[in-house]
Amino acid sequence: MSQTAIPVVIDDLSTFAKMLRRELALPPDATPGHSAMLGAIARAAGFRNHQHLRAHARDTGVQSDPALRGRAMERALRCFDDGGVLVRWPKQASARTLALWALWATLPARHPMTEREVNEVIKARSDIGDHVMLRRTLIDLGLATRTADGSVYRRVETTPPAEAEAIIRSLRRR
């Protein structure tokens, strides 16, 4: 019998794992714990473990729960002052990424820049005191590039995710 792939979207993997564990109806001492269930589900989906699945979802921008996206946006926006300047570095990775998209939007499009010029733009839109870390993180995330000798920087022209576009629009209105 041939197998037909049937895609399944699970909005909350944790709740799914809890419900599946209940459905298995194994004796309490034989029932795997919550973390073990998450790991088993992730391995069944082709990932090494639950953390690998989460990292894949984060890296590919898959966050199907609008509430999670909304919370990340709120957290990111709280890190900017009324003038749209980044005054705190977000604690959560998803909020940090959104904050970096906001900085990306302030870099000039299709314009080669020196390290000094990039630093000036970042310093003007950030007050957290670590423009070097912000510049490097923009490059690490693929939002900007630099030559091997670090003499020329460019913003990578790409379409931001919907959440990032919302953050950018909100900060422009400030």
Salt bridges, closest charged atoms under 4 A:
ASP59 OD1 - ARG58 NE 3.59
GLU115 OE2 - ARG135 NH1 3.93
GLU157 OE1 - ARG110 NH1 3.70
GLU157 OE1 - ARG155 NH2 2.95
GLU163 OE2 - ARG69 NE 2.89
